[in-house]
């Protein structure tokens, strides 16, 4: 789990999203910008949208189809934005002046579609 201190989350917050209270409530203190959440606790992560970064479509789909992920309210409702691929993820995670024009339109479209569900 990435916390609001992570640049990729900060960028999404700059786009108008808010960090879900459950992200902070479940934090383990493992690191300043991320923490590991066990599969058994994923259902406790309550947010309007889940952003699921995946190296490949297969990796992303495998996570989202797993029983532990389907227990998440966002996944069950289809409120998931899944940026996939190293180049796309690097363009928005975190963005730079050179990468942002390359990926922002697709990233905003993914976020908008997930939020619309």
N, C-alpha and C positions, 0 to 999 in steps of 0.2 A: 504494500500500500504506500502510495506517495502522499506526503502531507503538504499542506499549503506552502511550506518553506521550499519545496522542490520547484525549480524553474519551469518545468512543464505544467505543473499545477498553477503556479503563479500566472503563467501566460493564459491559461484557461479562465482563471479568475478575472484577468484583465479584459477578457471577451464578454464578461457579464455574468459568469456563473459564480456560485457561492460554494464554499467547501461545506460538505455535509457535517453536522455535529457528530455523527457516529464515527467519522474518520478520526477526529481528535479523541473521542471517548474510548475508542478501541486501541489507541496507540500504546505501544509497549515500552517506549523509551529506548528502543534499540538503536536509533540513530536520529539525527536532527531532521532529516527530510524523508525518511521512509521507515517502514516496519513490516515485518512478516506476520501475516494473519493465517492461522491454521484453517484448513478446509472446513473443520467443524464449526468455525465461527463466522464463516462468510455470510450466512443468513442474517447476522446481526448488523451487517453493513447496510444501513438504510440511506439511500440517496435517490434523488430524482433520476439521475443518469449515471451509468457506469462507463468510464472510459477504459477500454481494454486494449492496450498496446500489444501487438503480436508481430513476431518476425515474419511469419507466413500466414496465409489465410487458413491453412490446415491447423497450425498451432492455435490460432485464435478460435476457430470452430471447435477444436478438441476441448479447449477450456470451457467454452460456453455450453457445450453439450454434456459436460460431466455433471453427475448428480449433485455434487457440492455447489457448482455454479448455478444450476437450475433452482437451487433453494434460495438464491438471492432474489429479492423482489424486483430489482431492475431487470434482471435477465428474464424472469418469468413474464414480465410485462413488455419485453422487447425494447426497453429503454437503454440500449447499449450502443455506444459509438466505438468502433473498432478500427483505429488507424493501423494499417498493416504495411510492413515492408520497411527495411532499414532507411531508405532514402526519404520516404514520406515521414516516418517518425522523426528522423533527424531534422527535417525541415520545420517541425513545430515543437520540438522537444529538446531543449528550448530553442525557439527561433532566433535567427540572427538576421541582420539587415539583408544579407544575400539569400538566405534560405526562405525567409518568410513569404516573399511573393510566389515562390514555387509551390508551397503547400497550404497556404491559409484558406483559399477558397474551398478546397476539398475538406479540410479540417472543420471549418465552420459548417459546411453542408452535413457532415457526419454528426456533429453536435446538435445541429438544428433538427435533423431527422429523429435523433434519439429523444430529444426534449419534446418533440411533437407527439410522441407515443403517449 
